[in-house]
Amino acid sequence: MKHWSLYALMIVLFAFTALGCNSDNESPNPTADVTINIVGNNGSNSYSPNPANVTVGQTVAWHNSDSMTHTATQNGGGFNTGNLGAGATSAPITINTQGDLAYHCTIHPTMTGTLHVTP
């Protein structure tokens, strides 16, 4: 009887563990105003949309739709998503600077994108 109790406890613990897993990294972040997809290592076609249009104060998240790890890092500093594995979505980043903000992947520097930020 003790073995059945142990098995039942293991099943319950497994179920709670599975239910508690966070799958936010597998889909675009619903709390960001704008989500940009990272579509692959293809120069200025690596991010979609590109350029992305946002207004000052909006939040932007990047979703890695590719099978490789990438980043979205503003040229000269400013924002950096950090490494985003396949299927991951960055935390929303608030954009507070007006103008065209160029960014790239620090792992694959030929991957480039632009945020067109209006007031």
N, C-alpha and C positions, 0 to 999 in steps of 0.2 A: 504494500500500500504506500510505503514511503517513496518508492520509485515513481509511482503515478503522480504523487503530489509534487515531486521535484520536476517531473516533465511538465506538469500543468503550470507550475511557477515559471519555468523557462519559456513556455509559450506565451504567457502573459507578459513577461518582461520583453520578449522579442517584439510583441505587438506594440507595446508602448514605445519601444525604441524606434520602430518603423514609423509610427504615427508622429513621433517627435522630430523626425528628420526634416530639415528645412530644404525645400526644393526651390527656393527663390533664385538660386544660381542657374536654374535650368530654363527660365523664361524671362522675358523683359520685365524690368522693374516697374510695377504699376504705380509707384509713388512719384516717379519722375515726370516732369512736364513733357520732355522730349526723350525718346530712346533712339540711339544711333546703333545700327548693326555693324559689327566688324565682320566683313564677308570674306576676307582672305588677303594674302600678300600680293596685292595688285596695284601698287603705286597709288595714284589719286582715286582709284576705284576700289580701295580697300575698305572704305567706310561708306555706309549708306543710311541716310542721304548724305551727299557731299556736294556742295556745302549744305550744312544744316542751318536753318533759320530759327533763331531764338530771340527772346527779348530779355533785357536786363532784369535780373531777379528770378528768371526761370531756372528750373533744375534740369540737368541732363544726365542720363545714364548711358553707358555703352554696354551692349549685349554682344558677346562673342559667339557668332554663328559659325565660326571656323573650327577646325579640328586641332589647331595649334594655339598655344598661349600667345596673347598679344597685350598691348597696353594702349592707352590714349593719353598722351603726355603733351601738354602745351609747350610749344617752342619757347625757349627762354625762361621756363618756369611758369608757375601759375597753378595749373591743375595737373593731376596725375592719378589715373585710375589704379595704378599698381598692376601686377600681373593678373590677367583674366584668363583662366583656363577655358577649354572648350565648354560652351553652354553657360558660362558664368555671366552675371550682370554686375556692373559696378554699382557702388553706392551712388545715389544722386549727388551731383556736384552743382552748387548754385553759381550761376554765371553773373558776375557783377560788373564786368567791363564791356563797354560798348566798342564795336568795331569788328574787324575780321580777325579772329583768333586762330592761328595755324597750330596744328598739333600733328603728332606722329606716333608711331609705335617704337618704343625704345629698343625692342628686340629686333625689329625689322625696320630700320630707319627710312627705307624707301616707301613705306606705307604712310600716306599723308592725308590729312583732312583739314577742313576749315569750318569753324562756327561763325556764322554771320549774325552778329548781335546788334539789335536795334534798341533804341530807348523804349 
